Structures are given as structure tokens and as C-alpha cells.
């Protein structure tokens, strides 16, 4: 009901590309909410809607925020859909994020998304060491404009990277840093603390 109310307000108060961008945002936020609730099919449905709306906007406008919405929606779907989707669509994440970064060089979310393949994809497509370097730059260099979600993503990605290296103490530290931002986030709670008991 709240989603429909927000869309109604957008329709009544906004026009043109501003209206389109806000509608895409609404779909993206709802998709993330469904994912946190474990409603996989509903989440996929709204990530797909976000992607389609972003495609329409980008036909006539180059907007960093929309490139990032597109990239992140594909990234989320890569974790939800079959591996074939990740293989065919995954490369678009870096492509779209790079376009956003070209337009806005200090865009923290865009920088993170340009490097997600190195962090989350096994070799030969990913490179964990290069991904780790990008996370250090993102979190420590004070170059990029970041919001809470960016810090959460950076902290938990760093935790994931250490987990892949078998360094459970460092991994737990960074996942807990993520939980300081979003204490009930299931993606991080999955790893702290029970997730670490089986890592020797």
C-alpha cells in the first residue's frame, strides 16, 4: 500500500525524467525489501522492473545514479537467478558502474560496483587480491562520496573477501562493522557468529 501511495504521489507531483528516476528507485527499494524478507521471486520481479526502467531512461539521458541503479539491480539478480544469468548479464555490472564513475568520479557506489566482480567471482573472472585493494581504497582514501549503504557494502564485502582467504577473525570483524550500520541485516547476520564456528 505504501509503495502504491508513493507512486501515486510521484505521478501527481513529478514529470519527465525526474518522475522516471523516482519510479525506478521505488522499484529498487521494494526489490531490496523483498530480498531482506526472503521473498526471492518478488525480489527478482522488482529488480527486473528497475532494470527495464533504467534502460528506458538511459536511452535519452546519461545519469550516474541511473547507471548505478541498473548495475546494482543486475548485481542483486546475479545472486538470485541461475548461474546462466550471472554469466550473461554479470559483465554489465562493471560496464554500467564505469559509465557512472566516468560521469561522477567520486561516486562511491559506482566505484564499489566496478570492483564487485573481483571480490565475489571466483578466478579466472575474479581477482580477490585486486578486489581487496579496491576495498581499501574505497574505505580508507577519503576520495569517494559515501552513504551508510556504501559503508555497509564495503565492510561486508571486506568480510567476505577475508572469509574466502580463510582469515575468520578479520572476516568476523568486518561483518560486525557492517552490523553496526544495519544491525538486523540478514546478509551479515548469516555470518556472525555461528557462520564462523565451522571455519577452521
C-alpha positions as CSV (number, residue, x, y, z in Angstrom):
1,X,0.0,0.0,0.0
2,X,2.8,2.4,0.9
3,X,4.5,1.6,-2.5
4,X,1.4,2.5,-4.4
5,X,0.9,5.6,-2.4
6,X,4.4,6.8,-3.1
7,X,4.0,6.0,-6.8
8,X,0.7,8.0,-6.8
9,X,2.4,11.0,-5.2
10,X,5.3,10.8,-7.7
11,X,2.7,10.7,-10.6
12,X,0.9,13.8,-9.2
13,X,4.0,15.9,-8.4
14,X,6.7,15.0,-10.8
15,X,7.1,14.9,-14.6
16,X,9.6,13.7,-17.2
17,X,12.9,12.1,-16.4
18,X,12.6,13.1,-12.7
19,X,9.4,11.0,-12.5
20,X,11.0,8.1,-14.3
21,X,14.1,8.1,-12.0
22,X,12.0,8.2,-8.8
23,X,9.8,5.4,-10.1
24,X,12.8,3.3,-10.8
25,X,14.1,4.0,-7.3
26,X,10.8,2.8,-5.8
27,X,11.0,-0.5,-7.6
28,X,14.6,-0.9,-6.5
29,X,13.8,-0.2,-2.8
30,X,10.9,-2.6,-2.9
31,X,13.1,-5.3,-4.5
32,X,15.7,-4.9,-1.7
33,X,12.9,-5.1,0.9
34,X,11.6,-8.3,-0.6
35,X,15.1,-9.8,-0.7
36,X,15.6,-9.0,3.0
37,X,12.3,-10.7,3.7
38,X,13.5,-13.8,1.8
39,X,10.8,-13.4,-0.9
40,X,13.1,-14.3,-3.8
41,X,10.6,-14.3,-6.7
42,X,9.1,-10.9,-5.7
43,X,12.6,-9.5,-5.3
44,X,13.6,-10.7,-8.8
45,X,10.3,-9.3,-10.2
46,X,11.1,-5.8,-8.9
47,X,14.8,-5.8,-9.8
48,X,13.7,-6.7,-13.3
49,X,11.3,-3.8,-13.3
50,X,14.1,-1.5,-12.1
51,X,16.4,-2.7,-14.9
52,X,13.8,-2.1,-17.6
53,X,13.0,1.4,-16.3
54,X,16.7,2.2,-16.2
55,X,17.1,1.1,-19.8
56,X,14.3,3.4,-20.9
57,X,15.8,6.4,-19.0
58,X,19.3,5.8,-20.4
59,X,18.1,5.8,-24.0
60,X,17.9,9.6,-23.8
61,X,19.8,10.6,-20.6
62,X,23.2,9.8,-19.1
63,X,22.6,9.9,-15.3
64,X,25.2,8.4,-13.0
65,X,22.5,7.5,-10.4
66,X,20.6,5.5,-13.1
67,X,23.7,3.7,-14.3
68,X,24.3,2.6,-10.6
69,X,20.6,1.5,-10.2
70,X,21.0,-0.6,-13.3
71,X,24.3,-2.1,-12.2
72,X,23.2,-2.8,-8.7
73,X,19.9,-4.4,-9.8
74,X,21.9,-6.7,-12.1
75,X,24.3,-7.5,-9.3
76,X,21.4,-8.4,-6.9
77,X,19.8,-10.6,-9.6
78,X,23.1,-12.4,-10.1
79,X,22.8,-13.7,-6.6
80,X,19.1,-14.6,-7.0
81,X,18.8,-16.0,-10.5
82,X,20.5,-19.1,-12.1
83,X,24.2,-19.1,-12.8
84,X,23.5,-18.6,-16.5
85,X,22.1,-15.2,-15.7
86,X,25.3,-14.2,-13.9
87,X,27.4,-15.4,-16.9
88,X,25.4,-13.5,-19.5
89,X,24.4,-10.3,-17.5
90,X,27.2,-10.1,-14.9
91,X,29.6,-8.1,-17.2
92,X,27.0,-5.3,-17.4
93,X,27.6,-4.5,-13.7
94,X,31.1,-3.2,-14.3
95,X,30.1,-1.6,-17.7
96,X,27.3,0.4,-16.2
97,X,29.1,1.3,-13.0
98,X,32.1,2.5,-15.0
99,X,29.9,4.8,-17.0
100,X,28.6,6.3,-13.8
101,X,32.1,6.7,-12.5
102,X,33.2,8.4,-15.7
103,X,30.4,11.0,-15.2
104,X,30.9,11.3,-11.5
105,X,34.5,10.3,-10.5
106,X,33.9,10.4,-6.7
107,X,30.7,8.3,-6.7
108,X,31.4,5.7,-4.0
109,X,28.7,3.3,-5.0
110,X,29.9,3.3,-8.6
111,X,33.5,2.6,-7.6
112,X,32.4,-0.3,-5.5
113,X,30.3,-1.8,-8.3
114,X,33.2,-1.6,-10.8
115,X,35.1,-3.9,-8.5
116,X,32.5,-6.4,-7.3
117,X,33.5,-9.0,-9.9
118,X,37.0,-9.2,-8.4
119,X,35.6,-9.7,-5.0
120,X,32.7,-12.0,-5.5
121,X,33.5,-14.0,-8.6
122,X,36.0,-16.9,-8.5
123,X,39.0,-17.0,-10.8
124,X,39.6,-16.7,-13.7
125,X,36.9,-14.0,-13.9
126,X,37.6,-12.5,-10.4
127,X,40.8,-11.5,-8.7
128,X,40.4,-11.4,-4.9
129,X,43.7,-9.5,-4.3
130,X,42.7,-6.8,-6.7
131,X,39.3,-6.7,-5.1
132,X,40.8,-6.2,-1.7
133,X,42.9,-3.3,-2.9
134,X,39.8,-1.6,-4.3
135,X,38.1,-2.0,-0.9
136,X,41.0,-0.5,0.9
137,X,40.9,2.5,-1.5
138,X,37.1,2.8,-1.1
139,X,37.1,2.8,2.7
140,X,40.4,4.4,3.6
141,X,41.3,7.0,0.9
142,X,38.6,9.6,1.7
143,X,38.2,10.2,-2.1
144,X,34.7,8.9,-2.6
145,X,31.3,10.2,-1.6
146,X,29.7,7.5,0.5
147,X,26.4,7.0,2.4
148,X,25.5,4.4,5.0
149,X,24.7,1.7,2.4
150,X,28.1,2.3,0.8
151,X,29.9,1.7,4.0
152,X,27.8,-1.3,4.8
153,X,28.6,-2.8,1.4
154,X,32.3,-2.0,1.7
155,X,32.6,-3.5,5.2
156,X,30.7,-6.7,4.4
157,X,32.5,-7.2,1.1
158,X,35.8,-6.9,3.0
159,X,34.4,-9.5,5.4
160,X,33.5,-11.8,2.5
161,X,37.0,-11.4,1.0
162,X,38.7,-12.3,4.2
163,X,36.3,-15.3,4.5
164,X,37.5,-16.5,1.1
165,X,41.1,-16.2,2.4
166,X,40.2,-18.3,5.4
167,X,41.0,-15.4,7.8
168,X,37.9,-15.8,10.0
169,X,38.9,-13.3,12.7
170,X,39.3,-10.5,10.2
171,X,36.2,-11.6,8.4
172,X,34.1,-11.5,11.5
173,X,35.5,-8.1,12.4
174,X,34.3,-6.6,9.1
175,X,30.9,-8.3,9.1
176,X,30.4,-6.9,12.6
177,X,31.3,-3.4,11.3
178,X,28.5,-3.9,8.8
179,X,26.1,-4.8,11.5
180,X,26.9,-1.6,13.4
181,X,25.3,0.2,10.4
182,X,22.4,-2.2,9.8
183,X,22.1,-4.4,13.0
184,X,19.3,-6.7,11.6
185,X,20.6,-7.1,8.1
186,X,20.2,-10.9,7.4
187,X,23.0,-10.9,4.9
188,X,25.6,-10.1,7.6
189,X,23.8,-11.9,10.4
190,X,24.2,-15.1,8.4
191,X,27.9,-14.9,9.1
192,X,28.0,-13.7,12.8
193,X,28.7,-15.6,14.9
194,X,27.5,-19.1,14.0
195,X,28.8,-18.9,10.5
196,X,32.4,-18.7,11.8
197,X,32.2,-21.8,14.1
198,X,32.6,-24.1,11.1
199,X,35.6,-22.2,9.7
200,X,38.9,-23.7,10.9
